[in-house]
Amino acid sequence: MQLLIFIIFYPILWLISLLPFRLLYLLSDFVYFIVYRIIKYRKRTVRENLALALPHLSKEERDIVEKKFFKHMCDMFLEMIKTLSISKEEMEKRYIFTNIEVYHNLEKKGKSIALLCAHYASYEWLVSMNRHITFKGYGIYKQIANKYFDRLVHNIRSKFKASLITTKETAETIADNYEKGILSLYGFASDQSPKADKALLWHSFMGIVTPIHTGAEFLAKRYDMNVIFVRTKKLKRGYYEGTFELMAENPKSTDRFEISIDFIERVEKQIYEAPEYYLWTHKRWKHRR
């Protein structure tokens, strides 16, 4: 059944990827109408998250954020499909890095790098960063149940020479590369909710005390990796820019949970600036105090 579903949908996805951007966004507007008005995909979860995280906004203001978010989410989904056929030249125009020299300076230190980011703006196109690096790049992701679509997403996200590893493979891969002296860049999207019974850190995020992922900090300290944050900004429809912010060059010298707290506070600041670009469909605050 999984293969049959994939065979049916793959040609459609490929044809969508061939659409010029003008038509792609017209399609996105139609998808938005279906997803938001008819299917009402996770609308209740989005509203609950917005009410929890943005209580300072009025109901009318949160409704505006909600609609903008769903429009952006549909855009981002179709942009991910567009990656199947997008050229490197087109990607370079649509996702730019304002200070790539900050990253290049870290490569010169001769240590692997942990890149922390959020599910914000175009985290899918962040993989295009691999065209700027000399280290071996790894993107960490959660495996999809349908193995054929998992392979498709794997191919999409690895188009720009990024190697994808699942969350379960991460620690072993980093340890193996460390032993072999392979300098690498590891991308962690660490803003989602960990399991409450395994959480080592509870901290305020958007004013709500909730469990925080600490795996990236733990691995960075264990394997002496430089730590960097990328702040993504949506300039206009289909255009983004990423800005690098140095977090730690000697992570072992930082206090316990200092990097994790610093990360979540940077994400929080980014959300407050333009909340419509955060991934509100996930139950980020399902565990809270």
N, C-alpha and C positions, 0 to 999 in steps of 0.2 A: 504493500500500500504506500509506503514512504517513497519508493521509486516511482510509482505511478503518479503521485502528486507532483513530484519533482519534474517528471517528463512533461506533464501538462503545463506547469507554470514557467519552466525555464525559458522556452522560446518567447513567452510574453515578456519576461524580464529583460531578455536580450534586446527585443524590439524597443522596449521603453528606453533602454540605455542609449539607443541610437538617435533618440529624439533631440533636436536642438533645444537649448535651454529655454527658449521662449515657449515652445510647446510643452516642455517638461513641466514648467510652472503652471501652465494652464491645466494640465492633467493633475497637478498637485492641488489646485483649487477645487477640482472636482472630487478628488480623494478626500479632501478636507470636509466637503459637504457630506459625503457618505459616512466618514468616520465620526464626525462631530455631531451632525444633525440626525442621522438615521441609526447607525450602529451604536453611537454614544460610547465609544471605546474608552473604558476606564474613567469615564467622566466623574463618577462619584469619588474615585481615589484621588483624582487631580484636585477636585474641590476640597476634599478633606485635607490634603497636603497644603494647599494654598491657605486655607483657614488656619491651620496650625502654624505655618512658617511665616505668614504675612498678616498677622492680626491687626497691624497698624493701618492696613489698607481697608477701605470701605468695601462692602459687598459688590458695589458697582465697579470699583477699581479692580477687585480680584476677578470679576467676570471678564474684564478687558484683557487681563493677563492670561486668563484661561483660553480665550479665543486666539490670542496671539501665539500662545504655546502650541495649540493644536495645529495651527497653520505652519509654524516652524517645524514641528515634528513631521508633518507630511512632506515638507520640503526636504528635510534631512533624509528621510527614508528614500525618496526618489533620487536624491543626490548620491546616496550610497549605491543604488542600482546603476546610476550614470557612470560610476567608477569602472564598471565593466568595460566600457569603451572609451572613456575620456583619455585624451592625449596628455603627455607630460607637460607640454607647452600650455595647454588649457588649464591644467591644475596649478601650474606656477602662477597664473594670473589670478586664480580664484582663491588660493590659500597662500598667503605670504607670511613670512616671519620677519618681524621688525628688527630683531637683534640677534641674528643667528650666530654672531661672533661670541656671544655669551656661552653658547653650547660648544663652539669650536675651541674656546679657551679651556673648557673642562676636558675635552678629548686630549689636549696636550699634557694634562696632569698624569696620564698613563694609568687611570683607574676606570673601571666600569661605572656606568651612570644609571641611576634610578630616576626616571622621569615620572612625576606625579601629575595627574590631570583629573578633571571632573567630567561627568556626563553633561556637558554644557556646550552650547552652540554646535560646532561641527567636530565632535570628537571622532567621527568616522573618517573625515578627511585628514586628521592629524597624522595618519600613517604616511602621508606624502612627505613627511619630514625626512624619511629615509633617503630621499634624493640628495640631502645635504650632509649626510654623515659618512664617516669612514668605518666606524665601529659596526659590528653585527647588530642589527636592530630586531628586537622582539616586542611583539604586542601581546599582552595577556588578556584573554577573553574567556567567557563562560560558554562551554560547549552547548550546541543546540541539539535537541533530542533527535530530530530528523537528520540522519547522518549525511544525506545528500545535500540538504540545504546548509548543513554545517560546513560541508566541503565548499559549497558555493560562497558562503560568507568568508571562509578561509581564503579562497582565491581572490575575492574582491579586496579584502583588507591587506593581502600580501602582494598586491599588484606592484607596489613601489618598493619591492625587495625587502619587505618586512616579513620576518618569520613569526608565525602565530603559535603560541603555546597556551594550553588551557590552564586554568587556575591550579588544577591538580598537578600539572607538570612543572610549574614555576620553580619551586624550591630545588627540585632535582636538577633542572636545566642550569640554574644559576650556579649551583654547587659544582656541577660537571665542568662548566666553562671556567670557573674560578681555578679549579685544579689544573686545567689545561692551559691556563694563561690567555684565554680568549677574551679580549676586551669587548664589552657589549653594552648596548643601551636597552633598558627594560622599561616598557611603558605600563604604568599602573593607573587604572581608573579606580581610585580607592574611596569614592564618596558614597557608595551604596551601603546598605545595612548588613553587618555581619550577624551571625547567629548569636542571640543573646547569651546562651549558655557557654559560648566560647569567647566572649568578648573580654579583653583584658582592660579596656579603657572605656569609660562612660564620660562623655563631655557634652557641653552645650553646642548644638548646631542649629542655627536659626532660632535660638531661644529655647530649644527643647533638649533636655538631657537625654542622650541616646547613645547606643554603642558605636564605637568608631573603629574602623579597620586599622590595625597596627602592623600588618604583615610587611608592607613596603619598608617601614622603618626598621623592623627586625632584620630583614634581609640586607638592607643597606649597611647596618652596623656590623652584621656578622661577616659580610664579604667586603667591607670597607669601600662602599660605592659613594661617589659624589651624588648629591640629591638636588634635583632641579624641578621647578614647577612651570608649567606652561599655561598662561592665561589667554584664553581664546575670546575674540571679540567678533561679533557679526557686524560687518560694515553696511551691507545691504543684501538683498536677496541673492544668494549664490556666491557671496564674497566674504571672506573671513581673513583675520590676521591673528597670528599667535605671537605672544611675547614671553620670553623666558625670564624666570626669576630664580636666582640662586638661593637655595635653602640651606645646604650644608656641604662643606668640602671635607670635613672630618667628622662624620656622623657619630663615631665612637665617643667623641668628646662631648656630645650633647646629652642633656638630661633625659631620663626615661620619659617617653611619650612626647618629648618636645617637638620632634619632627611631625608626628601625627596630628598634634594640636595645631601646629603652625599651618599644616596643609588644610585642615578643615576650616580654619579661620580665613584662609585665602579664598577657598571655595565660597564660603558664606558671603564675603565681601563682593565677589563676582556676581553672585545671585542677586544681592540687593541692588546692584547697579542696573541690571536688566533681567528680571526674574522670568520673563517669557521664554528664555533660551535654556532653562534648566529642564532636566528630564523628570517631570512631575508625575509620570504614570507609574513609577516604581513606589512601593510602599516603604519609603525611606524611614519613616518614623513609626513602624509597626511595633517596635520595642522602645518604650520611653519611661522616664521617671518623672 
